[in-house]
């Protein structure tokens, strides 16, 4: 088989809803690369959120912050930041409406005043309501919560993406407020709650980033596979020759995907890699 280029979303695709990577996904990636294929992360996460246990799997590059950051091998080929004025307006709006949020950069995740306590509450409530998820919460969400940096100046010039937690403010109100400046989608992390979401730079998406990767590598779109589950994966799955939705994907993604595999915990990546003879 000719060399293929595989692009993997992280939340809900490589990892389950608790942030845990199934062993089958580890094995699928290692075997695919052993067979000579290239495997890229293609995620809404910034590089600061790509923990060691993820990167240690081994990848040929990273598309981060929903396309605002691209790394091929060890070389950064694209990096774009949110304008300072937009950050100022966003911080003022979220603080005024008491919406907890964090600003994402490669150098760290900079959290609003109540964000860490809010996530602590999510962890504790989840464990109380579903004790069987205790280990996953501690191994998946807890490291993320500890990574958040608070008590720092939030008006920054190194931000590529913003995430906000659920609140009493309807998601549609937030989307309309920032529709001219950002791409605004519901959160790809279900435990962040109703009305949670993500804001990325308008006009940039994962598909455009993949196009840049292919151009850099002198590779053909016909050799691409893309796997995702969330709304920020729509363009990616539509662009790739083989756009595959996870079993837990949003309905819109399943409707337009070339194929649907199972969920992360049902070994969805491994089984799909087998189906397409990548491993």
PEFENGI-V181975 format. One record per residue. N is the residue number from 0. PHI is phi in whole degrees, -180 to 180 (NA if undefined). PSI is psi as a letter, one per 20 degrees, with the letter a starting at -180 (* if undefined). BURIAL is I if it has 9 or more other C-alpha atoms within 8 Angstrom, else O. Layout:
BEGIN
N&PHI&PSI&BURIAL ; N&PHI&PSI&BURIAL
END
This chain:
BEGIN
0&NA&p&O ; 1&-68&q&O ; 2&-64&p&O ; 3&-110&q&I ; 4&-116&o&I ; 5&-110&p&I ; 6&-116&p&I ; 7&-117&p&I ; 8&-65&r&I ; 9&-102&f&I ; 10&-68&p&I ; 11&83&i&I ; 12&-127&f&I ; 13&-76&h&I ; 14&-114&q&I ; 15&-81&a&I ; 16&-64&i&I ; 17&-98&j&I ; 18&87&j&I ; 19&-97&p&I ; 20&-91&o&I ; 21&-63&q&I ; 22&-59&h&O ; 23&-64&h&I ; 24&-70&g&I ; 25&-52&g&I ; 26&-64&g&I ; 27&-60&g&I ; 28&-67&g&I ; 29&-62&g&I ; 30&-69&h&I ; 31&-62&g&I ; 32&-69&h&I ; 33&-62&h&O ; 34&-81&j&O ; 35&97&j&O ; 36&-85&q&I ; 37&-98&p&I ; 38&-125&p&I ; 39&-116&q&I ; 40&-74&q&I ; 41&-142&n&I ; 42&-133&q&I ; 43&-78&i&I ; 44&-68&q&I ; 45&-79&r&I ; 46&-64&h&I ; 47&-63&h&I ; 48&-93&i&I ; 49&-91&n&I ; 50&-64&r&O ; 51&-55&h&O ; 52&-68&i&O ; 53&-83&g&O ; 54&-66&h&I ; 55&-68&i&O ; 56&-60&g&I ; 57&104&o&O ; 58&-135&r&I ; 59&-92&i&I ; 60&171&r&I ; 61&-137&p&I ; 62&-108&o&I ; 63&-119&r&I ; 64&53&l&I ; 65&59&k&I ; 66&109&i&I ; 67&-81&i&I ; 68&-134&p&I ; 69&-133&p&I ; 70&-129&p&I ; 71&-115&p&I ; 72&63&c&O ; 73&-109&j&O ; 74&-110&p&O ; 75&-83&p&I ; 76&-108&i&O ; 77&-162&p&O ; 78&-158&p&O ; 79&-126&q&O ; 80&-120&q&I ; 81&-73&p&I ; 82&-65&q&O ; 83&-55&g&I ; 84&-62&h&O ; 85&-67&h&I ; 86&-64&g&I ; 87&-59&g&I ; 88&-65&g&O ; 89&-64&g&O ; 90&-60&g&I ; 91&-63&g&O ; 92&-65&g&O ; 93&-65&g&I ; 94&-65&g&I ; 95&-60&h&O ; 96&-97&j&O ; 97&57&l&O ; 98&-104&p&I ; 99&-77&q&I ; 100&-155&r&I ; 101&-144&q&I ; 102&-96&p&I ; 103&-107&p&I ; 104&-137&r&I ; 105&-67&h&O ; 106&-89&i&O ; 107&158&r&I ; 108&-113&o&I ; 109&-105&o&I ; 110&-101&q&I ; 111&-68&r&I ; 112&-56&g&O ; 113&-99&j&O ; 114&-67&g&I ; 115&-64&g&I ; 116&-66&h&O ; 117&-63&g&I ; 118&-71&h&I ; 119&-58&g&I ; 120&-64&g&O ; 121&-60&g&I ; 122&-61&g&I ; 123&-65&g&O ; 124&-66&h&O ; 125&-64&g&I ; 126&-65&h&I ; 127&-65&g&O ; 128&-80&h&O ; 129&-137&m&O ; 130&-56&h&O ; 131&-66&i&O ; 132&-96&j&I ; 133&-56&g&I ; 134&-63&g&O ; 135&-67&h&I ; 136&-64&g&I ; 137&-71&h&I ; 138&-92&h&I ; 139&-100&f&I ; 140&-86&h&I ; 141&-60&g&I ; 142&-61&h&I ; 143&-64&g&I ; 144&-61&h&I ; 145&-70&h&O ; 146&-74&h&O ; 147&-62&p&I ; 148&-107&o&I ; 149&-113&r&I ; 150&61&k&O ; 151&-115&q&O ; 152&-63&p&O ; 153&-92&i&I ; 154&-88&n&O ; 155&-129&r&O ; 156&-117&j&O ; 157&-115&k&O ; 158&-97&p&I ; 159&-111&i&I ; 160&-161&q&I ; 161&-135&p&I ; 162&-123&q&I ; 163&-130&q&I ; 164&-87&r&I ; 165&-64&q&I ; 166&-151&a&I ; 167&-80&i&O ; 168&-84&p&I ; 169&-58&q&O ; 170&-56&g&I ; 171&-63&h&O ; 172&-64&g&O ; 173&-66&g&I ; 174&-60&g&I ; 175&-66&h&O ; 176&-63&h&O ; 177&-117&j&I ; 178&-62&h&I ; 179&-84&i&O ; 180&-113&h&O ; 181&-136&q&I ; 182&-82&p&I ; 183&-121&p&I ; 184&-131&q&I ; 185&-60&q&I ; 186&-61&q&I ; 187&-86&j&I ; 188&-113&n&O ; 189&-55&h&O ; 190&-68&i&O ; 191&-70&i&I ; 192&96&r&I ; 193&-62&q&O ; 194&75&j&I ; 195&-81&r&I ; 196&-169&a&I ; 197&-137&q&I ; 198&-123&p&I ; 199&-128&r&I ; 200&-64&p&I ; 201&-64&p&O ; 202&89&i&O ; 203&-117&p&I ; 204&-151&r&I ; 205&-66&h&I ; 206&-64&g&I ; 207&-63&h&I ; 208&-67&g&I ; 209&-61&h&I ; 210&-59&g&I ; 211&-66&h&O ; 212&-63&g&I ; 213&-62&g&I ; 214&-63&g&O ; 215&-64&h&O ; 216&-86&i&O ; 217&58&l&O ; 218&-111&r&O ; 219&-100&q&O ; 220&-57&h&I ; 221&-63&i&O ; 222&-99&j&I ; 223&-102&q&I ; 224&-123&q&I ; 225&-137&p&I ; 226&-124&p&I ; 227&-160&r&I ; 228&-140&i&I ; 229&-111&r&I ; 230&-68&h&I ; 231&-79&j&I ; 232&-101&i&I ; 233&-57&g&I ; 234&-63&h&I ; 235&-62&g&I ; 236&-69&h&I ; 237&-71&h&I ; 238&-74&g&O ; 239&-66&q&I ; 240&-61&h&I ; 241&-124&n&I ; 242&-98&o&I ; 243&-119&p&I ; 244&-92&q&I ; 245&-72&r&I ; 246&-64&h&I ; 247&-97&j&O ; 248&-69&q&I ; 249&-61&q&I ; 250&-57&h&O ; 251&-61&h&O ; 252&-71&g&I ; 253&-63&h&I ; 254&-67&h&O ; 255&-104&i&O ; 256&-71&q&I ; 257&-71&h&O ; 258&-158&r&I ; 259&-129&p&I ; 260&-105&a&I ; 261&-88&a&I ; 262&-74&r&I ; 263&-55&g&I ; 264&-72&i&O ; 265&-98&j&O ; 266&66&k&I ; 267&-58&g&I ; 268&-66&g&I ; 269&-60&g&I ; 270&-66&h&I ; 271&-71&g&I ; 272&-59&h&I ; 273&-64&g&I ; 274&-56&g&O ; 275&-95&j&O ; 276&57&k&O ; 277&-79&h&I ; 278&-133&*&I
END
